[in-house]
Amino acid sequence: MVPSLFQKKTLWAAITAFSCVVIFAVIAFAGWLIVSAISYLQPVLIPIAISAILAFLLDPVVRLLEKWRFSRTWAVLTVFFAFVLIGATVILGIVPTVSHQAGVLAKNMPAYTAKAQALFTQTLDQVKRLSEKPWLQKQTDPETPVDPITSYISTTVDNGIGWLQKEVPNMAVATGGFLHRSVGGFLGVFGFLLSLILVPIFLFFFLKEGRAISKNWSNYLPLRASPLKSEIVSLFTEINRYLINFFRGQLLVSLIDGALIAVCLLVVRLEFALIIGLFVGILGLIPYLGVIICWIPAVIIAAAQFGDWGHPLAVTIIFITVNQLDGLFIAPKIVGESVGLHPLTVIISVLAWSLILGGLLGALLAVPLTASIKVLLKRYFWDRPAAPEPRLPSPSEAPPASPA
């Protein structure tokens, strides 16, 4: 029995749909395998990622020395030993103090949270006493008309104070526990990274072989010379440009932000100003969220140390001012439009990739990975030219009629 045209179309549509489902399942399974492998190999991938980022940052210095007639090997050795010397000086001079302050901060964070909670509760009591003033009380005399605005203000204040007094202890305990775990966990990761001896080894070879890798990496693709291989090489070259521009610019921006915040916090005599500024400089590689993570303990420390709301407000103003300077002047001049992602997109990407890849590696690679996806979408979907419509021949171009 010969199938009808409708049966052929239905069968073809079913086969197409089944093929799409199979392809999607294969892609999803491959993605799951890749993400699982990356999560499992984080102890190995983190030093490689750090070494690659440092190589991106130090390569311009190597190229500058080459312009001064240094050979590639001597330029790499000079930059490498200068970097190791500066790093050792920083580690021996600053890290012990910072490590001690960080340990004290992690140990005393619950006490600071409790003091901040007590200050907040005291402020709520003062607001409640203020709300009991006659000009804010509800009017209950039946002969006196009730002022709706005064009644609404009094009711809103009473309800808000009651809710805050009920929820503040729970929020304080949760915030203190979160900060204690976060600071302790990050310090463990930070100490682990400092102790990695593989980072300088990887860094040396990345600097030494960087030019050869950039020139010959396409030869290792398991593809013959073809338009497909040329397209893949062009795609990865564009993504690599995004990565270089982002890491070089964002690291410089984060170091400037950390230095500015540390100096301003020292001016207001905040304890642990150095450790907070250092964390801003490190976590600044995570756009927006890194500064917010450092702002929370800074406000809690200010409230616990000074026992008023003026200093926490001053700390908040410092963070907001530095963040605005960053967004208006520093980042546009240094990073510019090299990545071209909206701030909301950056925040969502950091949260999403932190969940997908897990922890520090996901947050660190969030913006480059999102920028890579943007390159793919822009290259193959958004900027793809539409297929030209078929042009009908004009009457003058019509072929002559064949003789009868």
C-alpha positions as CSV (number, residue, x, y, z in Angstrom):
1,M,0.0,0.0,0.0
2,V,1.5,3.3,-1.1
3,P,1.2,6.0,1.7
4,S,-0.7,9.1,0.9
5,L,0.9,12.6,0.8
6,F,-0.7,13.4,4.2
7,Q,0.8,10.2,5.7
8,K,4.2,11.0,4.3
9,K,4.1,14.5,5.7
10,T,2.9,13.2,9.1
11,L,5.6,10.5,9.2
12,W,8.3,13.1,8.2
13,A,7.1,15.5,10.9
14,A,7.2,12.7,13.5
15,I,10.7,11.7,12.5
16,T,11.9,15.3,12.6
17,A,10.4,15.8,16.1
18,F,11.9,12.6,17.4
19,S,15.3,13.6,15.9
20,C,15.1,17.0,17.6
21,V,14.3,15.4,20.9
22,V,17.2,13.0,20.6
23,I,19.6,15.8,19.7
24,F,18.4,17.9,22.6
25,A,18.8,14.9,25.0
26,V,22.3,14.2,23.7
27,I,23.3,17.9,24.1
28,A,21.8,18.0,27.6
29,F,23.6,14.8,28.6
30,A,26.9,16.1,27.2
31,G,26.4,19.4,29.0
32,W,25.7,17.5,32.2
33,L,28.8,15.4,31.8
34,I,31.0,18.5,31.1
35,V,29.6,20.4,34.1
36,S,30.1,17.3,36.4
37,A,33.6,16.9,35.2
38,I,34.4,20.5,35.8
39,S,32.9,20.4,39.3
40,Y,34.9,17.3,40.1
41,L,38.1,18.7,38.7
42,Q,37.9,22.1,40.4
43,P,41.1,21.5,42.5
44,V,43.0,21.0,39.3
45,L,41.2,23.6,37.1
46,I,41.4,26.4,39.7
47,P,45.2,26.7,39.6
48,I,45.2,26.4,35.8
49,A,42.6,29.1,35.5
50,I,44.5,31.4,37.9
51,S,47.7,30.8,36.0
52,A,46.0,31.5,32.7
53,I,44.5,34.8,34.0
54,L,47.9,35.9,35.4
55,A,49.5,35.0,32.0
56,F,46.9,37.2,30.3
57,L,47.7,40.1,32.7
58,L,51.5,39.7,32.5
59,D,51.9,39.1,28.8
60,P,51.8,42.8,27.8
61,V,54.8,43.3,30.1
62,V,56.7,40.5,28.4
63,R,55.9,42.0,25.0
64,L,57.2,45.4,26.2
65,L,60.5,43.9,27.3
66,E,60.7,42.2,23.9
67,K,60.4,45.6,22.3
68,W,63.4,46.6,24.4
69,R,65.4,43.8,22.7
70,F,65.0,41.2,25.3
71,S,64.7,37.7,24.1
72,R,61.4,35.9,24.8
73,T,63.1,33.7,27.4
74,W,64.8,36.5,29.2
75,A,61.7,38.6,29.1
76,V,59.7,35.8,30.6
77,L,62.3,35.1,33.3
78,T,62.5,38.8,34.2
79,V,58.7,39.2,34.6
80,F,58.4,35.8,36.3
81,F,61.0,36.4,39.0
82,A,59.8,40.0,39.5
83,F,56.3,38.7,40.0
84,V,57.5,36.0,42.4
85,L,59.6,38.5,44.3
86,I,56.7,40.9,44.7
87,G,54.4,38.1,45.6
88,A,56.7,36.8,48.2
89,T,57.1,40.3,49.7
90,V,53.4,40.7,49.9
91,I,52.9,37.2,51.4
92,L,55.6,37.7,54.0
93,G,54.7,41.3,54.8
94,I,50.9,41.5,54.5
95,V,49.4,38.0,54.5
96,P,50.3,37.2,58.2
97,T,48.6,40.3,59.4
98,V,45.7,39.9,57.1
99,S,45.3,36.2,58.0
100,H,45.3,37.1,61.7
101,Q,42.7,39.8,61.2
102,A,40.6,37.5,59.0
103,G,40.7,34.8,61.7
104,V,39.7,37.3,64.4
105,L,36.9,38.6,62.1
106,A,35.6,35.1,61.4
107,K,35.7,34.3,65.2
108,N,34.0,37.5,66.3
109,M,31.4,37.8,63.6
110,P,28.6,36.3,65.7
111,A,29.4,38.8,68.5
112,Y,29.4,41.7,66.0
113,T,26.1,40.5,64.6
114,A,24.6,40.3,68.1
115,K,25.8,43.9,68.9
116,A,24.3,45.1,65.6
117,Q,21.1,43.4,66.5
118,A,21.0,45.0,69.9
119,L,21.5,48.4,68.3
120,F,18.8,47.8,65.8
121,T,16.4,46.6,68.5
122,Q,17.2,49.7,70.6
123,T,16.4,51.9,67.6
124,L,13.1,50.2,67.1
125,D,12.2,50.8,70.7
126,Q,13.0,54.5,70.3
127,V,10.8,54.6,67.2
128,K,8.0,52.9,69.1
129,R,8.2,55.4,71.9
130,L,8.1,58.2,69.3
131,S,5.0,56.6,67.8
132,E,3.3,56.9,71.1
133,K,3.4,60.7,71.0
134,P,-0.1,62.3,71.0
135,W,0.3,63.6,67.5
136,L,0.7,60.0,66.2
137,Q,-1.9,58.3,68.3
138,K,-5.2,57.1,67.0
139,Q,-8.1,59.4,67.9
140,T,-10.7,57.4,69.8
141,D,-13.1,60.2,70.9
142,P,-16.3,59.5,69.1
143,E,-17.1,63.2,69.0
144,T,-13.8,64.0,67.4
145,P,-13.5,63.1,63.7
146,V,-10.7,60.7,63.0
147,D,-7.8,62.0,60.9
148,P,-7.3,59.3,58.2
149,I,-3.6,60.3,57.6
150,T,-2.7,60.2,61.3
151,S,-4.6,56.9,61.8
152,Y,-2.8,55.3,58.8
153,I,0.6,56.5,60.0
154,S,0.1,55.2,63.5
155,T,-1.2,51.8,62.3
156,T,1.6,51.4,59.8
157,V,4.3,52.2,62.4
158,D,2.8,49.8,64.9
159,N,2.5,47.0,62.4
160,G,6.0,47.6,61.0
161,I,7.6,47.7,64.5
162,G,5.9,44.6,65.6
163,W,7.0,42.7,62.5
164,L,10.6,43.9,62.8
165,Q,10.8,43.1,66.5
166,K,9.6,39.6,65.6
167,E,11.8,38.9,62.6
168,V,15.1,40.8,63.5
169,P,16.4,38.0,65.8
170,N,15.9,35.4,63.2
171,M,17.4,37.5,60.4
172,A,20.4,38.4,62.6
173,V,21.1,34.8,63.5
174,A,20.8,33.7,59.9
175,T,23.0,36.6,58.7
176,G,25.6,35.9,61.3
177,G,25.8,32.2,60.5
178,F,26.0,32.9,56.8
179,L,28.8,35.4,57.2
180,H,30.7,33.2,59.5
181,R,30.5,30.3,57.1
182,S,31.2,32.5,54.1
183,V,34.3,34.2,55.7
184,G,35.6,30.9,57.0
185,G,35.0,29.1,53.7
186,F,36.6,31.8,51.6
187,L,39.6,32.0,53.9
188,G,40.0,28.3,53.5
189,V,39.9,28.7,49.7
190,F,42.2,31.7,49.9
191,G,44.8,29.9,52.0
192,F,44.5,26.9,49.7
193,L,45.2,29.1,46.7
194,L,48.2,30.7,48.4
195,S,49.7,27.2,49.1
196,L,49.4,26.0,45.5
197,I,52.8,25.5,44.1
198,L,51.4,24.6,40.7
199,V,50.4,28.2,40.0
200,P,53.9,29.6,39.4
201,I,54.8,26.5,37.4
202,F,51.8,26.8,35.1
203,L,52.4,30.6,34.9
204,F,56.0,30.2,33.7
205,F,55.1,27.8,30.9
206,F,52.0,29.9,29.9
207,L,54.3,32.9,29.6
208,K,57.1,31.0,27.9
209,E,54.9,29.3,25.3
210,G,52.2,31.9,25.1
211,R,53.1,33.1,21.6
212,A,53.6,29.6,20.3
213,I,50.2,28.6,21.7
214,S,48.5,31.6,20.2
215,K,50.0,30.9,16.8
216,N,49.7,27.1,16.6
217,W,46.7,26.1,18.7
218,S,44.6,25.8,15.6
219,N,46.9,23.1,14.2
220,Y,45.8,20.8,17.1
221,L,42.1,20.9,16.1
222,P,41.1,17.5,14.8
223,L,39.8,19.0,11.6
224,R,41.1,19.3,8.1
225,A,41.6,22.6,6.4
226,S,38.1,23.6,5.5
227,P,35.6,26.5,5.9
228,L,34.4,24.8,9.1
229,K,37.8,24.9,10.7
230,S,38.3,28.5,9.6
231,E,35.0,29.4,11.2
232,I,35.9,27.7,14.5
233,V,39.3,29.4,14.6
234,S,37.7,32.8,14.0
235,L,35.1,32.1,16.7
236,F,37.6,31.1,19.4
237,T,39.8,34.1,18.5
238,E,36.9,36.4,19.1
239,I,36.0,34.7,22.4
240,N,39.7,34.9,23.4
241,R,39.7,38.7,22.8
242,Y,36.7,39.0,25.1
243,L,38.5,37.0,27.8
244,I,41.7,39.0,27.6
245,N,39.9,42.4,27.7
246,F,37.7,41.4,30.6
247,F,40.3,39.9,32.9
248,R,42.9,42.7,32.3
249,G,40.4,45.4,32.8
250,Q,38.4,44.0,35.6
251,L,41.4,43.1,37.8
252,L,42.7,46.6,37.5
253,V,39.3,48.0,38.3
254,S,38.9,45.7,41.4
255,L,42.4,46.7,42.7
256,I,41.5,50.4,42.4
257,D,38.2,49.8,44.2
258,G,39.9,47.8,46.9
259,A,42.5,50.5,47.5
260,L,39.9,53.3,47.6
261,I,37.6,51.5,50.0
262,A,40.5,50.5,52.3
263,V,41.8,54.1,52.5
264,C,38.3,55.5,53.1
265,L,37.6,52.9,55.8
266,L,40.9,53.7,57.5
267,V,39.9,57.4,57.5
268,V,36.7,56.5,59.5
269,R,38.8,54.3,61.8
270,L,36.9,51.1,61.0
271,E,38.5,47.9,62.3
272,F,39.6,45.4,59.7
273,A,39.7,48.1,57.0
274,L,42.7,46.4,55.4
275,I,41.1,43.0,55.2
276,I,37.9,44.4,53.8
277,G,39.8,46.4,51.2
278,L,41.8,43.2,50.3
279,F,38.6,41.2,49.9
280,V,37.2,43.9,47.7
281,G,40.3,43.8,45.5
282,I,40.0,40.0,45.2
283,L,36.2,39.6,45.0
284,G,36.0,42.6,42.6
285,L,36.7,40.1,39.8
286,I,33.1,39.1,40.4
287,P,31.3,42.2,39.1
288,Y,28.8,43.9,41.5
289,L,28.3,41.0,43.8
290,G,31.9,41.0,45.1
291,V,31.5,44.6,46.4
292,I,28.0,43.7,48.0
293,I,29.5,40.7,49.7
294,C,32.2,42.9,51.3
295,W,29.7,45.7,52.2
296,I,27.6,43.5,54.5
297,P,30.3,42.6,57.1
298,A,31.7,46.2,56.9
299,V,28.3,47.6,58.0
300,I,27.9,45.0,60.8
301,I,31.4,45.8,62.1
302,A,30.7,49.5,62.0
303,A,27.5,49.1,63.9
304,A,29.1,46.8,66.5
305,Q,32.3,48.9,66.9
306,F,30.7,52.4,67.2
307,G,27.2,51.6,68.5
308,D,25.5,54.2,66.4
309,W,24.0,54.5,62.9
310,G,26.2,57.3,61.7
311,H,29.2,55.1,61.0
312,P,27.3,52.3,59.2
313,L,25.7,55.0,57.1
314,A,29.2,56.5,56.4
315,V,30.5,53.0,55.4
316,T,27.5,52.6,53.1
317,I,28.1,56.0,51.5
318,I,31.8,55.0,51.0
319,F,30.8,51.8,49.2
320,I,28.1,53.5,47.1
321,T,30.5,56.4,46.1
322,V,33.3,54.0,45.1
323,N,30.8,51.9,43.2
324,Q,29.4,55.0,41.4
325,L,32.9,56.2,40.5
326,D,33.6,52.7,39.2
327,G,30.5,52.6,37.1
328,L,30.8,56.2,35.7
329,F,34.5,56.7,35.3
330,I,36.8,53.8,36.2
331,A,35.3,50.8,34.5
332,P,34.2,52.6,31.2
333,K,37.8,54.0,30.8
334,I,39.5,50.7,31.6
335,V,37.1,48.0,30.5
336,G,35.0,50.0,28.2
337,E,32.6,48.1,26.0
338,S,34.9,45.2,25.6
339,V,32.4,42.7,27.1
340,G,29.2,44.7,26.5
341,L,26.9,43.1,29.0
342,H,24.1,44.8,30.9
343,P,24.7,45.0,34.7
344,L,21.5,42.9,35.4
345,T,22.8,40.3,32.9
346,V,26.1,40.2,34.8
347,I,24.5,39.7,38.2
348,I,22.2,36.9,36.8
349,S,25.1,35.2,35.0
350,V,27.3,35.2,38.2
351,L,24.4,33.6,40.2
352,A,23.6,31.1,37.5
353,W,27.2,30.0,36.7
354,S,28.0,29.8,40.5
355,L,25.2,27.2,40.7
356,I,26.2,25.4,37.5
357,L,29.9,25.1,38.0
358,G,29.9,25.6,41.7
359,G,31.7,28.1,44.0
360,L,34.7,30.2,43.1
361,L,35.3,28.8,39.6
362,G,31.7,29.5,38.5
363,A,31.7,33.1,39.8
364,L,35.1,33.8,38.3
365,L,34.3,32.5,34.8
366,A,30.6,33.8,34.8
367,V,31.2,36.9,32.7
368,P,33.6,35.4,30.2
369,L,31.3,32.4,29.7
370,T,28.2,34.6,29.3
371,A,30.2,36.8,26.8
372,S,31.1,33.7,24.9
373,I,27.4,32.7,24.6
374,K,26.7,36.2,23.5
375,V,29.4,35.9,20.8
376,L,27.7,32.7,19.6
377,L,24.2,34.2,19.5
378,K,25.4,37.4,17.8
379,R,27.5,35.5,15.3
380,Y,25.0,32.9,14.2
381,F,21.5,34.2,15.1
382,W,21.2,38.0,15.8
383,D,23.5,39.3,13.0
384,R,22.9,36.5,10.6
385,P,21.8,38.1,7.2
386,A,18.3,37.0,6.1
387,A,18.1,34.9,3.0
388,P,17.4,37.0,-0.1
389,E,14.0,36.7,-1.6
390,P,13.8,35.1,-5.0
391,R,13.6,37.8,-7.7
392,L,11.0,37.3,-10.4
393,P,12.1,38.1,-13.9
394,S,10.8,41.3,-15.5
395,P,8.8,41.1,-18.7
396,S,11.8,42.3,-20.7
397,E,13.9,39.5,-19.2
398,A,11.3,36.8,-20.0
399,P,12.6,34.1,-22.4
400,P,11.2,34.3,-26.0
401,A,8.2,32.1,-26.6
402,S,9.1,28.9,-28.5
403,P,7.6,28.7,-32.0
404,A,4.5,26.6,-32.3
